[in-house]
Amino acid sequence: MNSSSINIPQQNTNIPRKNKALFLDRDGVINHDPGDYTKSLEEFHILPTIMDKMKTWYEAGYKIIIITNQGGIAKGLYPGTEVDAIHQYLQGRCIAEGFEITDFYYCPHHPEYSGKCFCRKPGSLLIEKAIHKYAIDPELSVMFGDRERDVQCAQGAGVRGIQIPTNGEILSVGEFLQGYSPS
């Protein structure tokens, strides 16, 4: 059989991406960043306004997705199971407040310990995976992070990135939709 006569289905690039997402860095945005790594559930302290802010985004129809570098795993400071336990705890708190986080993505690598990877921010692979999995429209989405690499990660996936101060507050959905522009 001649390979030119085989009908191979092509990827449909016209699939509508209708969902919008709120992408959030974790340490320094959701929980207090002590300046090094949040290594355990005992060190995980949710920032005062984040639960209410996430709930308003959820109620406005945004999927909430966490994108976080967890290089302490590669450094041997804590295991991936501790990251999972923190994420399970956070999800439980969210559910108790009447909303949920759609998904958690984390990079366990660190360039000095495990070499370069494509998933570590400022790379955009983790956001791109979420966009594909949940049919997210990047133009309708936003990411808040406390470092320039968070903004670069978002921009690499076509998502608007907004940098906030470490342990600061994210914008409410109303502030964002009213055309907030950083000064």
C-alpha positions as CSV (number, residue, x, y, z in Angstrom):
1,M,0.0,0.0,0.0
2,N,1.3,3.4,-0.9
3,S,1.7,5.7,2.1
4,S,0.2,8.6,0.1
5,S,-3.1,6.8,-0.1
6,I,-3.5,6.4,3.7
7,N,-6.0,8.8,5.1
8,I,-4.5,10.0,8.4
9,P,-6.9,12.2,10.5
10,Q,-5.4,15.6,11.2
11,Q,-5.7,17.5,14.5
12,N,-8.7,19.8,14.4
13,T,-7.4,23.2,15.3
14,N,-10.9,24.7,15.0
15,I,-12.1,23.2,18.3
16,P,-13.6,26.1,20.2
17,R,-11.9,27.1,23.4
18,K,-14.6,28.6,25.5
19,N,-13.4,28.2,29.1
20,K,-11.7,30.9,31.0
21,A,-9.2,30.3,33.8
22,L,-7.6,32.0,36.8
23,F,-4.0,30.6,37.0
24,L,-2.3,31.2,40.3
25,D,1.2,30.7,41.5
26,R,1.1,29.1,45.0
27,D,3.8,30.3,47.4
28,G,3.5,34.0,48.0
29,V,0.1,34.2,46.2
30,I,-2.1,31.6,48.0
31,N,0.0,31.0,51.0
32,H,2.6,33.0,53.0
33,D,6.0,32.6,51.4
34,P,8.5,32.5,54.2
35,G,11.4,33.3,51.9
36,D,12.6,29.7,51.4
37,Y,10.4,26.7,50.6
38,T,7.1,25.8,52.1
39,K,8.2,22.2,53.0
40,S,5.2,20.8,54.9
41,L,1.6,21.3,55.7
42,E,2.6,22.8,59.1
43,E,4.4,25.6,57.2
44,F,1.4,26.2,54.8
45,H,-0.5,29.3,56.0
46,I,-3.2,30.6,53.6
47,L,-3.1,34.4,53.1
48,P,-6.1,36.3,54.6
49,T,-8.0,37.4,51.5
50,I,-7.2,34.7,48.9
51,M,-10.1,32.4,49.7
52,D,-12.7,35.1,49.2
53,K,-11.0,36.3,46.0
54,M,-10.7,32.8,44.5
55,K,-14.4,32.2,45.3
56,T,-15.4,35.4,43.4
57,W,-13.4,34.2,40.3
58,Y,-15.0,30.8,40.6
59,E,-18.5,32.2,40.8
60,A,-17.7,34.3,37.7
61,G,-17.1,31.1,35.8
62,Y,-13.4,30.9,35.9
63,K,-11.6,27.6,36.3
64,I,-9.0,27.9,39.1
65,I,-5.7,26.3,38.3
66,I,-2.5,26.3,40.4
67,I,0.9,26.5,38.6
68,T,3.8,26.2,40.9
69,N,7.5,25.4,40.9
70,Q,8.5,23.0,43.6
71,G,12.2,22.7,43.2
72,G,12.7,21.7,46.8
73,I,11.7,18.2,45.7
74,A,14.7,18.0,43.4
75,K,16.9,19.4,46.2
76,G,15.6,16.7,48.6
77,L,14.1,19.2,51.0
78,Y,10.7,17.5,50.9
79,P,8.9,14.8,49.0
80,G,6.2,15.1,46.3
81,T,3.8,13.5,48.7
82,E,4.1,16.6,51.0
83,V,3.2,18.8,48.0
84,D,0.2,16.5,47.3
85,A,-0.9,16.7,51.0
86,I,-0.7,20.5,50.9
87,H,-2.8,20.6,47.7
88,Q,-5.4,18.2,49.2
89,Y,-5.7,20.3,52.3
90,L,-6.1,23.5,50.2
91,Q,-8.8,21.8,48.1
92,G,-10.6,20.7,51.2
93,R,-10.6,24.3,52.5
94,C,-11.9,25.5,49.1
95,I,-14.7,23.0,49.1
96,A,-15.7,24.0,52.6
97,E,-15.9,27.6,51.3
98,G,-18.2,26.5,48.4
99,F,-15.8,26.3,45.4
100,E,-13.1,24.1,44.1
101,I,-9.7,24.3,42.4
102,T,-9.9,22.7,39.0
103,D,-6.4,21.3,39.0
104,F,-2.9,21.6,40.4
105,Y,0.2,21.5,38.3
106,Y,3.7,21.6,39.7
107,C,7.2,21.2,38.5
108,P,9.4,19.1,40.8
109,H,12.6,20.0,39.1
110,H,15.4,22.4,39.8
111,P,18.0,23.2,37.1
112,E,21.0,23.0,39.5
113,Y,19.9,19.5,40.8
114,S,17.9,17.8,38.1
115,G,18.9,19.7,34.9
116,K,16.8,21.8,32.7
117,C,13.2,20.9,32.0
118,F,10.3,22.3,30.0
119,C,7.8,22.5,32.9
120,R,9.6,24.8,35.2
121,K,8.5,28.4,35.1
122,P,9.2,30.7,33.3
123,G,8.5,27.9,30.8
124,S,4.8,27.7,29.9
125,L,4.4,23.9,29.5
126,L,2.2,23.5,32.6
127,I,-0.2,26.2,31.5
128,E,-0.3,24.8,28.0
129,K,-1.2,21.4,29.4
130,A,-4.1,22.9,31.3
131,I,-5.2,25.0,28.3
132,H,-5.4,21.8,26.3
133,K,-7.0,19.6,29.0
134,Y,-9.7,22.1,29.9
135,A,-10.3,23.8,26.5
136,I,-9.3,27.2,28.0
137,D,-9.2,30.3,25.9
138,P,-5.9,32.0,26.8
139,E,-7.3,35.4,25.8
140,L,-10.0,35.1,28.4
141,S,-7.7,34.0,31.1
142,V,-5.2,35.6,33.6
143,M,-2.4,34.5,35.9
144,F,-1.3,36.1,39.1
145,G,2.2,35.5,40.4
146,D,4.7,37.2,42.7
147,R,7.7,36.8,40.4
148,E,8.6,37.9,36.9
149,R,8.9,34.2,35.9
150,D,5.2,33.8,36.6
151,V,4.4,36.6,34.2
152,Q,6.7,35.2,31.6
153,C,5.1,31.7,32.0
154,A,1.7,33.2,31.4
155,Q,2.8,35.3,28.4
156,G,4.5,32.2,26.8
157,A,1.1,30.6,26.7
158,G,-0.8,33.6,25.5
159,V,-2.3,34.4,28.9
160,R,-2.2,37.8,30.6
161,G,0.2,37.7,33.5
162,I,0.0,40.1,36.4
163,Q,2.8,40.3,39.1
164,I,1.7,41.1,42.6
165,P,3.9,41.7,45.7
166,T,5.0,38.5,47.5
167,N,2.3,37.7,50.1
168,G,0.1,40.4,48.5
169,E,-3.4,40.3,47.2
170,I,-4.7,39.3,43.8
171,L,-7.2,41.5,42.0
172,S,-10.9,40.7,42.4
173,V,-12.6,39.6,39.3
174,G,-14.4,43.0,39.2
175,E,-11.1,44.9,39.3
176,F,-9.7,42.7,36.5
177,L,-12.7,43.0,34.3
178,Q,-12.9,46.8,34.7
179,G,-9.6,47.0,32.8
180,Y,-7.0,47.1,35.6
181,S,-3.6,47.9,34.2
182,P,-0.5,47.7,36.4
183,S,1.3,51.0,37.1
